[in-house]
Amino acid sequence: MRFIFLFLLVVGVVFGIGAPWFALNFSGEEIGTWRVYDRPGPYKPVTVSLKAEDAPIRAFVDMQTIRNFIPTTSRTALTAVVTHNGKDVLVETLNYTGSKATNRGSPQGQQIYRDDIGDIDPAEDGDYVFTVGPGDFDGLEVAHVDVVLRKNAKMVDRRIMPAGIGLIVIGIAGLLFLRRRRKAIAPAAPPPPKWGR
């Protein structure tokens, strides 16, 4: 039974956390990176020519901060809008709460945060304009901001994550139950030997 619950736990981690994270961040092939902000600014929109055959096209915004940045859901670090032929394709506020900071170059280097704008799917042949601007996060000092695009990105099935998390819960609950049961049925320690009469 213990093996079954361990197996469910591992499968849950893979499908509930690992696979969606990999599909979101690494699936597909990178098209390129475009700098939209260089301190001291200003923010500049970039125009990228995309092809319909590249869809789904996943758009990320990498933000490099000067000082430590603590993401919060109540504050928006950046805003991003993607337009095609004058129409909004993606509109997103970025708070970077789900991103992990990485240091490029040296461990003491400036931290870079990544958040996704979303997927362009379907796409049409033509120019897409990516406009990134500051949010309402007070005191945020930004060094650089880049737009990163990946083509033929894998779509994340929204049903996989809840199913995976459910398997994680079942696996942990089963292992805890077996542990408590084992303690309950463990033989009691023999009484100490009596010496003398």
N, C-alpha and C positions, 0 to 999 in steps of 0.2 A: 504493500500500500504506500509505503514511504516513497518508493521509486515513482509511482504514478503521480503523486502530488508534486514531487520534484520536477517531473516531466511537464506537468501542467504549468508549473511556475516558469520554467524555462521557455516554453512555447508562448506563454502570455507575455513575457518580457520581449521576446523576438518580434511578435506580431503587434503587440500593443504599444511598444516604445521604439524598438530598434528599426523595424521595417519602415514605419512612417517617417521617422527622423532621417533615415538614409534616403528615402525617396524624395523628401522635401529638399534636402541640402545637396545631394550628390548625383541624383539621377539626371540623365540627359548629357548633353555636351555643351560646354561653355561657348557662347558666341563672342563675348568680349566684355571689357570693362571700360566705363566712361566716367571721367571726373566731372562732377557737377558743382563741387565746392572746394575751394582752396583758401585757407585763411589768409587774409582777412575777408575774403568774399569779393563780390556777391555770389549768390547762388545763380547758376546759369542752366537753362534747359538744354537738353541734348536731343538731337534728332537721329534716330536709328532706322535704317531700312531693313524691314523684316519680310520674310516669305511665309506664305500660308502653309507650306509643307513643313515648316519648323515647329508648328504648334504641337502640343502645348509649350508656350514660351514662358518660363518662370523668371520673374524679376525680383532681384534683391537690392537692398540699399545697405552698403557698408559704411559705417560711421566711425571715424577715428577721433577719439576725444583727447584733450590735453590733460585733463585731470580725471581722477576716478569718477565714474558715473554709476549711480545706483538706479537702475530702471524701476519705474513704478507705473501701475495701470492708470493712476489718476493724472499723470502728466504726459503730454505728447512731446517726444523729442524732435521728430520731423514729420512733415506731411509730404505725400507723394501723389501725383496725378499723371496718368498716362492717357494721351489723346491720339486719335487717328481721324483724319479728315475733319477736324474740329469737334469731334464727339469724344466724350469721356469714355475710356475703356476700363480703366481701373482708378479708383480713388481710395486712398488708405491713409490712416494716421498711424505712425510708427512709434511705439513706446519701448521696444526692444526687451520686453519682460521675458520673452521666451528664448533669448539669445545668450550665448556664452561668449565672453570676451576672449579674444586671442591676441597674442603678441607676435607681430611679424618682425623678423630680424632677430633681435635679442630679447631675453626675458625681461630686461628693463625697458624695453621699447614701449611706445604708446599703444594703448589697448584699442582693438577694433571690434565693433559690435555689428552683427548682421541681423536684419529683419527682412521678411519678404513682403512685397507689395501684393502679390497674387499671380495668377496664371492668365496669360492672354490665350484664350482658346474659345472659339476658333480665331485664327488670325487671317488677315488679308495681306496680299502683297502691297507694299507701300511704306511710307514713312510714319513712324510713331514718335511722338514727342514726350519725353520724360521730364517732368518738372518737379523738382524737390525743393522744399523750403523749410524754414525753422518752425518748430512747434511752440508750445507754451511752457516749456521746461525752463524755469528761472535758473540762471547761473550756469547753464550748460555751455561749455567752451569746446567748440568743434574745430578740429584741425583739417580734416579732409572728409569728403563724402563722395562715394562712387556708386554708380548703378552697374550691377552685374546681371547679365542675361544668360540663361541656359535654354537651349532648344531641345525639343522632344523629351521634356521632363515627364516622369511618371506621375500620374495622378494618384493621390492618396484616397483610398476607399474609406469613407467615414465610418463604415460598419466594422472595419478591422480593429480600430483602436478600442472601442467599448468592449468588443469581444475579447481582445487581448487583456485588457484590464480586469475583466471578469474572471479570466483564467488565473491571473495573478492572485486575485482575492481568494479564489477557491483553493489554489495551491498553498498559500500561506495559512489559510484557515485549517486545511487538512493536516498540514505539518504540525500546527499548534495543538490540534485535537489529538493526534497520535502521541505527541510528547506528553500531554497531560494524562492520557490513558496509560502510557507506559509507566509514569510515576505512580499512578493509582494502583496498578496491579503488581508493582515491584514487591518482592517478598520482604517482609519486615526483617530487620536485623535480629540475629539470634540473641537471646538473653546472655549477659556476661556469665562466665562460669562461677560457680560458688566454691569457695575454698574453705576448708575446715569443716567442722561439724555444725 
